[in-house]
Amino acid sequence: MTNTKVKWHNEDYDLGCDISKLNELGFNNSSYHNDLAPSYMNKKENIQIFFLDSNHSDIINEGIDYKFSVMKLNEHSEYDRTIGTTNSFNKMVEMVKSHE
């Protein structure tokens, strides 16, 4: 059975992908309670992906229409720039691999 949901702000939140696949790819949960959505970092901790549930009220209120937001981090693991956004899990993984 595929698990795509986590608890986020005490609600079920759909990451839109199999959580075990994230673990297999070496992604680690980097979510911070004040963030708009849950996030994961790659092994090198130089890329962060936000997982945006289009059915969650916070995402609807922000008018966000994509599932994954991929961000490049600097040497201090702080936001540097946005690499891209996509609705495709495979495309998100490609973005991460090409910018590590």
MOPAC internal coordinates of N, CA, C and O (Angstrom, degrees):
PM7 1SCF
backbone

  N    0.0000 0     0.00 0     0.00 0    0    0    0
  C    1.4493 1     0.00 0     0.00 0    1    0    0
  C    1.5274 1   109.41 1     0.00 0    2    1    0
  O    1.2310 1   120.35 1   -46.30 1    3    2    1
  N    1.3144 1   116.93 1   133.70 1    3    2    1
  C    1.4468 1   123.01 1  -178.80 1    5    3    2
  C    1.5283 1   110.35 1   -85.83 1    6    5    3
  O    1.2310 1   121.02 1   -51.42 1    7    6    5
  N    1.3262 1   115.65 1   128.58 1    7    6    5
  C    1.4539 1   120.55 1   177.16 1    9    7    6
  C    1.5248 1   108.55 1  -104.32 1   10    9    7
  O    1.2310 1   120.42 1   -63.45 1   11   10    9
  N    1.3330 1   116.79 1   116.55 1   11   10    9
  C    1.4567 1   121.27 1   179.81 1   13   11   10
  C    1.5304 1   111.99 1  -114.92 1   14   13   11
  O    1.2310 1   120.10 1   177.08 1   15   14   13
  N    1.3282 1   117.42 1    -2.92 1   15   14   13
  C    1.4602 1   120.18 1  -173.25 1   17   15   14
  C    1.5217 1   112.67 1  -111.58 1   18   17   15
  O    1.2310 1   121.89 1   -35.62 1   19   18   17
  N    1.3351 1   113.99 1   144.38 1   19   18   17
  C    1.4557 1   123.28 1   174.21 1   21   19   18
  C    1.5244 1   107.66 1  -129.14 1   22   21   19
  O    1.2310 1   120.47 1   -14.22 1   23   22   21
  N    1.3047 1   116.72 1   165.78 1   23   22   21
  C    1.4649 1   120.89 1   172.22 1   25   23   22
  C    1.5190 1   107.31 1   -86.43 1   26   25   23
  O    1.2310 1   120.53 1   -53.39 1   27   26   25
  N    1.3178 1   116.60 1   126.61 1   27   26   25
  C    1.4575 1   121.99 1   178.09 1   29   27   26
  C    1.5150 1   107.58 1  -136.73 1   30   29   27
  O    1.2310 1   120.18 1   -60.75 1   31   30   29
  N    1.3214 1   117.26 1   119.25 1   31   30   29
  C    1.4587 1   123.65 1  -176.21 1   33   31   30
  C    1.5293 1   110.03 1    52.25 1   34   33   31
  O    1.2310 1   121.63 1  -136.59 1   35   34   33
  N    1.3298 1   114.48 1    43.41 1   35   34   33
  C    1.4637 1   124.00 1   177.12 1   37   35   34
  C    1.5247 1   114.46 1    64.12 1   38   37   35
  O    1.2310 1   120.51 1  -156.88 1   39   38   37
  N    1.3127 1   116.64 1    23.12 1   39   38   37
  C    1.4678 1   121.20 1   176.53 1   41   39   38
  C    1.5173 1   108.85 1  -129.09 1   42   41   39
  O    1.2310 1   120.55 1   -23.70 1   43   42   41
  N    1.3439 1   116.55 1   156.30 1   43   42   41
  C    1.4551 1   119.89 1   171.32 1   45   43   42
  C    1.5164 1   108.40 1   -68.97 1   46   45   43
  O    1.2310 1   120.96 1   -46.79 1   47   46   45
  N    1.3287 1   115.77 1   133.21 1   47   46   45
  C    1.4642 1   121.67 1  -176.32 1   49   47   46
  C    1.5176 1   107.59 1  -132.19 1   50   49   47
  O    1.2310 1   120.45 1   -54.86 1   51   50   49
  N    1.3140 1   116.75 1   125.14 1   51   50   49
  C    1.4597 1   121.77 1  -176.25 1   53   51   50
  C    1.5345 1   110.05 1   -90.62 1   54   53   51
  O    1.2310 1   120.79 1   -64.07 1   55   54   53
  N    1.3376 1   116.09 1   115.93 1   55   54   53
  C    1.4635 1   121.14 1   177.76 1   57   55   54
  C    1.5218 1   112.02 1   -74.33 1   58   57   55
  O    1.2310 1   120.31 1   161.40 1   59   58   57
  N    1.3210 1   117.02 1   -18.60 1   59   58   57
  C    1.4622 1   120.47 1   178.14 1   61   59   58
  C    1.5087 1   114.05 1    80.67 1   62   61   59
  O    1.2310 1   120.70 1  -165.80 1   63   62   61
  N    1.3199 1   116.26 1    14.20 1   63   62   61
  C    1.4636 1   120.36 1   177.76 1   65   63   62
  C    1.5214 1   108.64 1  -158.29 1   66   65   63
  O    1.2310 1   121.17 1   -16.10 1   67   66   65
  N    1.3045 1   115.37 1   163.90 1   67   66   65
  C    1.4559 1   121.75 1   179.44 1   69   67   66
  C    1.5310 1   108.95 1   -71.66 1   70   69   67
  O    1.2310 1   120.47 1   -62.62 1   71   70   69
  N    1.3092 1   116.70 1   117.38 1   71   70   69
  C    1.4641 1   121.56 1  -177.43 1   73   71   70
  C    1.5258 1   111.43 1   -60.00 1   74   73   71
  O    1.2310 1   119.60 1   144.91 1   75   74   73
  N    1.3227 1   118.37 1   -35.09 1   75   74   73
  C    1.4665 1   120.19 1   178.90 1   77   75   74
  C    1.5331 1   111.01 1   -64.49 1   78   77   75
  O    1.2310 1   120.06 1   149.55 1   79   78   77
  N    1.3414 1   117.49 1   -30.45 1   79   78   77
  C    1.4619 1   121.68 1   176.75 1   81   79   78
  C    1.5300 1   110.22 1   -65.94 1   82   81   79
  O    1.2310 1   120.28 1   141.91 1   83   82   81
  N    1.3235 1   117.07 1   -38.09 1   83   82   81
  C    1.4714 1   120.42 1   176.31 1   85   83   82
  C    1.5181 1   110.47 1   -60.22 1   86   85   83
  O    1.2310 1   120.81 1   135.77 1   87   86   85
  N    1.3311 1   116.06 1   -44.23 1   87   86   85
  C    1.4590 1   120.63 1   179.13 1   89   87   86
  C    1.5226 1   111.43 1   -64.01 1   90   89   87
  O    1.2310 1   120.37 1   138.15 1   91   90   89
  N    1.3325 1   116.90 1   -41.85 1   91   90   89
  C    1.4667 1   121.05 1   178.33 1   93   91   90
  C    1.5270 1   111.76 1   -61.07 1   94   93   91
  O    1.2310 1   120.44 1   144.75 1   95   94   93
  N    1.3195 1   116.77 1   -35.25 1   95   94   93
  C    1.4604 1   121.87 1  -179.68 1   97   95   94
  C    1.5339 1   112.24 1   -80.45 1   98   97   95
  O    1.2310 1   120.42 1   176.31 1   99   98   97
  N    1.3248 1   116.81 1    -3.69 1   99   98   97
  C    1.4580 1   120.86 1   177.22 1  101   99   98
  C    1.5110 1   115.27 1    87.98 1  102  101   99
  O    1.2310 1   119.91 1  -166.79 1  103  102  101
  N    1.3312 1   117.78 1    13.21 1  103  102  101
  C    1.4561 1   120.52 1   177.52 1  105  103  102
  C    1.5229 1   110.14 1   -78.11 1  106  105  103
  O    1.2310 1   120.83 1   -38.49 1  107  106  105
  N    1.3203 1   116.02 1   141.51 1  107  106  105
  C    1.4629 1   122.20 1   178.17 1  109  107  106
  C    1.5233 1   109.72 1  -117.99 1  110  109  107
  O    1.2310 1   120.97 1   -38.85 1  111  110  109
  N    1.3153 1   115.75 1   141.15 1  111  110  109
  C    1.4545 1   121.12 1   179.22 1  113  111  110
  C    1.5268 1   108.87 1   -62.46 1  114  113  111
  O    1.2310 1   120.74 1   -53.99 1  115  114  113
  N    1.3258 1   116.19 1   126.01 1  115  114  113
  C    1.4696 1   121.59 1   179.77 1  117  115  114
  C    1.5254 1   110.69 1  -124.34 1  118  117  115
  O    1.2310 1   120.90 1  -160.48 1  119  118  117
  N    1.3163 1   115.88 1    19.52 1  119  118  117
  C    1.4634 1   121.12 1  -176.54 1  121  119  118
  C    1.5238 1   111.13 1   -62.57 1  122  121  119
  O    1.2310 1   121.90 1   -37.56 1  123  122  121
  N    1.3214 1   113.97 1   142.44 1  123  122  121
  C    1.4554 1   121.76 1   175.49 1  125  123  122
  C    1.5183 1   106.64 1  -123.91 1  126  125  123
  O    1.2310 1   120.23 1   -43.52 1  127  126  125
  N    1.3013 1   117.17 1   136.48 1  127  126  125
  C    1.4703 1   121.28 1  -170.40 1  129  127  126
  C    1.5299 1   114.70 1   -57.77 1  130  129  127
  O    1.2310 1   119.16 1   157.29 1  131  130  129
  N    1.3149 1   119.21 1   -22.71 1  131  130  129
  C    1.4605 1   121.11 1   179.18 1  133  131  130
  C    1.5205 1   113.43 1   -87.74 1  134  133  131
  O    1.2310 1   119.91 1   172.16 1  135  134  133
  N    1.3312 1   117.78 1    -7.84 1  135  134  133
  C    1.4621 1   121.18 1  -179.13 1  137  135  134
  C    1.5260 1   110.61 1   -69.17 1  138  137  135
  O    1.2310 1   121.25 1   -23.76 1  139  138  137
  N    1.3094 1   115.21 1   156.24 1  139  138  137
  C    1.4650 1   121.91 1   177.67 1  141  139  138
  C    1.5249 1   111.36 1   -66.26 1  142  141  139
  O    1.2310 1   120.78 1   146.82 1  143  142  141
  N    1.3434 1   116.11 1   -33.18 1  143  142  141
  C    1.4625 1   121.18 1  -175.39 1  145  143  142
  C    1.5272 1   109.56 1  -148.94 1  146  145  143
  O    1.2310 1   120.33 1   -16.85 1  147  146  145
  N    1.3408 1   116.97 1   163.15 1  147  146  145
  C    1.4631 1   120.31 1   176.12 1  149  147  146
  C    1.5291 1   110.90 1   -64.62 1  150  149  147
  O    1.2310 1   121.15 1   -26.15 1  151  150  149
  N    1.3312 1   115.41 1   153.85 1  151  150  149
  C    1.4631 1   120.09 1   178.77 1  153  151  150
  C    1.5207 1   110.74 1  -140.65 1  154  153  151
  O    1.2310 1   121.94 1   -20.98 1  155  154  153
  N    1.3272 1   113.88 1   159.02 1  155  154  153
  C    1.4642 1   122.15 1   175.62 1  157  155  154
  C    1.5182 1   108.10 1  -133.59 1  158  157  155
  O    1.2310 1   120.77 1   -30.20 1  159  158  157
  N    1.3497 1   116.14 1   149.80 1  159  158  157
  C    1.4665 1   122.29 1   175.44 1  161  159  158
  C    1.5142 1   109.55 1  -112.97 1  162  161  159
  O    1.2310 1   121.61 1   -24.89 1  163  162  161
  N    1.3326 1   114.53 1   155.11 1  163  162  161
  C    1.4548 1   119.51 1   174.24 1  165  163  162
  C    1.5340 1   109.49 1   -77.08 1  166  165  163
  O    1.2310 1   120.23 1    -5.36 1  167  166  165
  N    1.3298 1   117.17 1   174.64 1  167  166  165
  C    1.4676 1   122.22 1  -177.93 1  169  167  166
  C    1.5235 1   112.42 1   -58.01 1  170  169  167
  O    1.2310 1   120.76 1   140.36 1  171  170  169
  N    1.3279 1   116.15 1   -39.64 1  171  170  169
  C    1.4674 1   121.00 1  -177.45 1  173  171  170
  C    1.5239 1   112.59 1   -76.55 1  174  173  171
  O    1.2310 1   120.63 1   171.73 1  175  174  173
  N    1.3278 1   116.41 1    -8.27 1  175  174  173
  C    1.4608 1   123.58 1  -178.28 1  177  175  174
  C    1.5257 1   112.34 1    55.47 1  178  177  175
  O    1.2310 1   120.93 1  -145.47 1  179  178  177
  N    1.3476 1   115.84 1    34.53 1  179  178  177
  C    1.4570 1   119.80 1   175.61 1  181  179  178
  C    1.5297 1   112.04 1  -114.52 1  182  181  179
  O    1.2310 1   121.02 1  -177.66 1  183  182  181
  N    1.3354 1   115.65 1     2.34 1  183  182  181
  C    1.4632 1   121.13 1   175.99 1  185  183  182
  C    1.5238 1   108.82 1  -138.79 1  186  185  183
  O    1.2310 1   121.41 1   -45.32 1  187  186  185
  N    1.3333 1   114.90 1   134.68 1  187  186  185
  C    1.4577 1   121.68 1   178.75 1  189  187  186
  C    1.5157 1   108.42 1  -123.36 1  190  189  187
  O    1.2310 1   120.97 1   -43.60 1  191  190  189
  N    1.3322 1   115.76 1   136.40 1  191  190  189
  C    1.4512 1   121.91 1   179.50 1  193  191  190
  C    1.5219 1   108.66 1  -116.96 1  194  193  191
  O    1.2310 1   120.57 1   -53.52 1  195  194  193
  N    1.3248 1   116.51 1   126.48 1  195  194  193
  C    1.4541 1   120.78 1   172.95 1  197  195  194
  C    1.5224 1   108.43 1   -96.47 1  198  197  195
  O    1.2310 1   120.83 1   -44.18 1  199  198  197
  N    1.3286 1   116.01 1   135.82 1  199  198  197
  C    1.4556 1   124.30 1  -177.85 1  201  199  198
  C    1.5200 1   107.96 1  -105.41 1  202  201  199
  O    1.2310 1   120.59 1   -67.56 1  203  202  201
  N    1.3203 1   116.49 1   112.44 1  203  202  201
  C    1.4512 1   122.48 1  -170.46 1  205  203  202
  C    1.5260 1   110.68 1  -109.05 1  206  205  203
  O    1.2310 1   120.81 1   -66.91 1  207  206  205
  N    1.3203 1   116.06 1   113.09 1  207  206  205
  C    1.4674 1   122.90 1  -178.25 1  209  207  206
  C    1.5245 1   109.11 1   -85.31 1  210  209  207
  O    1.2310 1   120.55 1   -71.32 1  211  210  209
  N    1.3311 1   116.56 1   108.68 1  211  210  209
  C    1.4679 1   121.50 1  -175.62 1  213  211  210
  C    1.5281 1   113.28 1   -63.71 1  214  213  211
  O    1.2310 1   119.91 1   168.09 1  215  214  213
  N    1.3300 1   117.78 1   -11.91 1  215  214  213
  C    1.4613 1   121.27 1   178.03 1  217  215  214
  C    1.5228 1   112.65 1   -96.51 1  218  217  215
  O    1.2310 1   120.02 1   175.91 1  219  218  217
  N    1.3261 1   117.57 1    -4.09 1  219  218  217
  C    1.4610 1   121.48 1  -178.90 1  221  219  218
  C    1.5261 1   109.53 1   -84.62 1  222  221  219
  O    1.2310 1   120.31 1   -43.11 1  223  222  221
  N    1.3142 1   117.01 1   136.89 1  223  222  221
  C    1.4688 1   121.32 1  -174.64 1  225  223  222
  C    1.5287 1   112.86 1   -58.09 1  226  225  223
  O    1.2310 1   119.43 1   142.79 1  227  226  225
  N    1.3256 1   118.70 1   -37.21 1  227  226  225
  C    1.4704 1   120.72 1   179.31 1  229  227  226
  C    1.5257 1   111.68 1   -62.43 1  230  229  227
  O    1.2310 1   120.65 1   140.07 1  231  230  229
  N    1.3213 1   116.36 1   -39.93 1  231  230  229
  C    1.4665 1   121.07 1  -179.35 1  233  231  230
  C    1.5296 1   109.85 1   -72.58 1  234  233  231
  O    1.2310 1   120.37 1   139.89 1  235  234  233
  N    1.3120 1   116.91 1   -40.11 1  235  234  233
  C    1.4680 1   121.32 1   177.11 1  237  235  234
  C    1.5262 1   109.37 1   -60.85 1  238  237  235
  O    1.2310 1   120.12 1   133.89 1  239  238  237
  N    1.3333 1   117.38 1   -46.11 1  239  238  237
  C    1.4658 1   121.64 1  -178.87 1  241  239  238
  C    1.5275 1   112.36 1   -62.86 1  242  241  239
  O    1.2310 1   120.00 1   149.30 1  243  242  241
  N    1.3141 1   117.60 1   -30.70 1  243  242  241
  C    1.4668 1   121.82 1   178.71 1  245  243  242
  C    1.5277 1   112.28 1   -81.60 1  246  245  243
  O    1.2310 1   120.12 1   168.21 1  247  246  245
  N    1.3298 1   117.39 1   -11.79 1  247  246  245
  C    1.4620 1   121.38 1   179.99 1  249  247  246
  C    1.5188 1   113.37 1    71.90 1  250  249  247
  O    1.2310 1   120.40 1  -153.80 1  251  250  249
  N    1.3166 1   116.84 1    26.20 1  251  250  249
  C    1.4710 1   121.61 1  -178.97 1  253  251  250
  C    1.5162 1   108.81 1   -80.81 1  254  253  251
  O    1.2310 1   120.30 1   -48.93 1  255  254  253
  N    1.3374 1   117.04 1   131.07 1  255  254  253
  C    1.4624 1   120.96 1  -176.93 1  257  255  254
  C    1.5298 1   113.24 1  -120.52 1  258  257  255
  O    1.2310 1   120.16 1  -157.21 1  259  258  257
  N    1.3153 1   117.31 1    22.79 1  259  258  257
  C    1.4645 1   121.62 1   176.47 1  261  259  258
  C    1.5241 1   108.99 1  -128.56 1  262  261  259
  O    1.2310 1   121.18 1   -21.67 1  263  262  261
  N    1.3158 1   115.34 1   158.33 1  263  262  261
  C    1.4616 1   121.71 1  -174.04 1  265  263  262
  C    1.5293 1   113.14 1   -91.12 1  266  265  263
  O    1.2310 1   120.55 1   141.88 1  267  266  265
  N    1.3361 1   116.55 1   -38.12 1  267  266  265
  C    1.4668 1   120.92 1  -174.84 1  269  267  266
  C    1.5240 1   110.63 1  -125.06 1  270  269  267
  O    1.2310 1   120.47 1   -47.12 1  271  270  269
  N    1.3127 1   116.71 1   132.88 1  271  270  269
  C    1.4535 1   122.49 1   174.92 1  273  271  270
  C    1.5313 1   107.12 1  -119.13 1  274  273  271
  O    1.2310 1   120.81 1   -60.94 1  275  274  273
  N    1.3349 1   116.05 1   119.06 1  275  274  273
  C    1.4707 1   122.02 1  -173.93 1  277  275  274
  C    1.5245 1   108.40 1  -106.12 1  278  277  275
  O    1.2310 1   121.03 1   -55.05 1  279  278  277
  N    1.3409 1   115.63 1   124.95 1  279  278  277
  C    1.4603 1   120.96 1  -175.94 1  281  279  278
  C    1.5242 1   111.57 1  -124.40 1  282  281  279
  O    1.2310 1   120.90 1   -39.69 1  283  282  281
  N    1.3096 1   115.88 1   140.31 1  283  282  281
  C    1.4589 1   122.97 1   175.48 1  285  283  282
  C    1.5256 1   107.58 1   -86.99 1  286  285  283
  O    1.2310 1   120.56 1   -43.55 1  287  286  285
  N    1.3233 1   116.54 1   136.45 1  287  286  285
  C    1.4580 1   122.35 1   178.53 1  289  287  286
  C    1.5250 1   109.65 1  -110.92 1  290  289  287
  O    1.2310 1   120.37 1   -27.98 1  291  290  289
  N    1.3184 1   116.90 1   152.02 1  291  290  289
  C    1.4617 1   120.16 1   177.96 1  293  291  290
  C    1.5308 1   110.74 1   -84.83 1  294  293  291
  O    1.2310 1   120.51 1     8.11 1  295  294  293
  N    1.3085 1   116.62 1  -171.89 1  295  294  293
  C    1.4663 1   121.15 1  -176.72 1  297  295  294
  C    1.5264 1   113.01 1   -66.17 1  298  297  295
  O    1.2310 1   119.82 1   167.03 1  299  298  297
  N    1.3269 1   117.94 1   -12.97 1  299  298  297
  C    1.4660 1   122.49 1   177.30 1  301  299  298
  C    1.5281 1   111.65 1  -101.36 1  302  301  299
  O    1.2310 1   120.88 1  -167.04 1  303  302  301
  N    1.3268 1   115.93 1    12.96 1  303  302  301
  C    1.4701 1   123.24 1  -177.43 1  305  303  302
  C    1.5242 1   112.15 1    59.59 1  306  305  303
  O    1.2310 1   120.79 1  -146.53 1  307  306  305
  N    1.3360 1   116.10 1    33.47 1  307  306  305
  C    1.4526 1   122.12 1   176.22 1  309  307  306
  C    1.5300 1   108.93 1  -108.43 1  310  309  307
  O    1.2310 1   120.59 1   -26.25 1  311  310  309
  N    1.3210 1   116.47 1   153.75 1  311  310  309
  C    1.4606 1   122.24 1  -178.77 1  313  311  310
  C    1.5221 1   111.34 1   -53.93 1  314  313  311
  O    1.2310 1   120.84 1   -49.02 1  315  314  313
  N    1.3342 1   116.00 1   130.98 1  315  314  313
  C    1.4582 1   122.49 1   175.91 1  317  315  314
  C    1.5311 1   110.19 1  -111.92 1  318  317  315
  O    1.2310 1   120.98 1   127.55 1  319  318  317
  N    1.3524 1   115.73 1   -52.45 1  319  318  317
  C    1.4589 1   120.23 1  -179.95 1  321  319  318
  C    1.5220 1   109.53 1  -165.17 1  322  321  319
  O    1.2310 1   121.07 1   -17.43 1  323  322  321
  N    1.3227 1   115.56 1   162.57 1  323  322  321
  C    1.4561 1   121.05 1   175.79 1  325  323  322
  C    1.5198 1   108.80 1   -87.80 1  326  325  323
  O    1.2310 1   120.65 1   -52.66 1  327  326  325
  N    1.3103 1   116.36 1   127.34 1  327  326  325
  C    1.4661 1   121.82 1   177.08 1  329  327  326
  C    1.5196 1   109.42 1   -79.62 1  330  329  327
  O    1.2310 1   120.53 1   135.33 1  331  330  329
  N    1.3234 1   116.59 1   -44.67 1  331  330  329
  C    1.4544 1   119.93 1   179.33 1  333  331  330
  C    1.5160 1   112.39 1   171.91 1  334  333  331
  O    1.2310 1   121.34 1    -5.72 1  335  334  333
  N    1.3181 1   115.05 1   174.28 1  335  334  333
  C    1.4559 1   122.37 1   176.39 1  337  335  334
  C    1.5207 1   107.97 1  -129.38 1  338  337  335
  O    1.2310 1   120.96 1   -27.35 1  339  338  337
  N    1.3395 1   115.78 1   152.65 1  339  338  337
  C    1.4588 1   120.61 1  -179.17 1  341  339  338
  C    1.5205 1   109.82 1  -161.03 1  342  341  339
  O    1.2310 1   121.19 1   -17.37 1  343  342  341
  N    1.3162 1   115.32 1   162.63 1  343  342  341
  C    1.4616 1   122.07 1   171.84 1  345  343  342
  C    1.5221 1   111.21 1  -102.69 1  346  345  343
  O    1.2310 1   119.90 1   178.51 1  347  346  345
  N    1.3137 1   117.79 1    -1.49 1  347  346  345
  C    1.4565 1   123.14 1  -176.00 1  349  347  346
  C    1.5303 1   111.43 1  -103.30 1  350  349  347
  O    1.2310 1   120.55 1   -55.50 1  351  350  349
  N    1.3322 1   116.55 1   124.50 1  351  350  349
  C    1.4617 1   121.05 1   176.90 1  353  351  350
  C    1.5265 1   110.33 1   -60.36 1  354  353  351
  O    1.2310 1   120.29 1   134.37 1  355  354  353
  N    1.3357 1   117.05 1   -45.63 1  355  354  353
  C    1.4697 1   120.44 1  -178.41 1  357  355  354
  C    1.5243 1   111.73 1   -62.95 1  358  357  355
  O    1.2310 1   120.04 1   139.97 1  359  358  357
  N    1.3226 1   117.53 1   -40.03 1  359  358  357
  C    1.4595 1   121.36 1   177.78 1  361  359  358
  C    1.5324 1   110.20 1   -65.13 1  362  361  359
  O    1.2310 1   120.19 1   141.08 1  363  362  361
  N    1.3180 1   117.23 1   -38.92 1  363  362  361
  C    1.4639 1   121.23 1   177.52 1  365  363  362
  C    1.5234 1   109.91 1   -60.64 1  366  365  363
  O    1.2310 1   120.57 1   134.67 1  367  366  365
  N    1.3347 1   116.52 1   -45.33 1  367  366  365
  C    1.4743 1   120.42 1   179.36 1  369  367  366
  C    1.5273 1   110.13 1   -62.70 1  370  369  367
  O    1.2310 1   119.93 1   139.54 1  371  370  369
  N    1.3206 1   117.74 1   -40.46 1  371  370  369
  C    1.4732 1   121.62 1   177.02 1  373  371  370
  C    1.5286 1   110.92 1   -60.56 1  374  373  371
  O    1.2310 1   120.25 1   136.88 1  375  374  373
  N    1.3247 1   117.12 1   -43.12 1  375  374  373
  C    1.4665 1   121.08 1   178.65 1  377  375  374
  C    1.5280 1   110.78 1   -60.08 1  378  377  375
  O    1.2310 1   120.98 1   135.84 1  379  378  377
  N    1.3271 1   115.74 1   -44.16 1  379  378  377
  C    1.4634 1   119.87 1   179.74 1  381  379  378
  C    1.5263 1   110.20 1   -61.78 1  382  381  379
  O    1.2310 1   120.53 1   129.65 1  383  382  381
  N    1.3148 1   116.59 1   -50.35 1  383  382  381
  C    1.4696 1   120.50 1  -177.46 1  385  383  382
  C    1.5197 1   112.57 1   -61.87 1  386  385  383
  O    1.2310 1   120.05 1   142.89 1  387  386  385
  N    1.3324 1   117.52 1   -37.11 1  387  386  385
  C    1.4606 1   119.67 1  -177.03 1  389  387  386
  C    1.5351 1   112.96 1   -79.03 1  390  389  387
  O    1.2310 1   119.81 1   169.47 1  391  390  389
  N    1.3275 1   117.97 1   -10.53 1  391  390  389
  C    1.4674 1   120.74 1  -179.25 1  393  391  390
  C    1.5275 1   113.94 1  -117.69 1  394  393  391
  O    1.2310 1   120.00 1  -173.27 1  395  394  393
  N    1.3231 1   117.60 1     6.73 1  395  394  393
  C    1.4722 1   119.44 1   178.89 1  397  395  394
  C    1.4826 1   107.57 1   -70.04 1  398  397  395
  O    1.2310 1   120.10 1   180.00 1  399  398  397

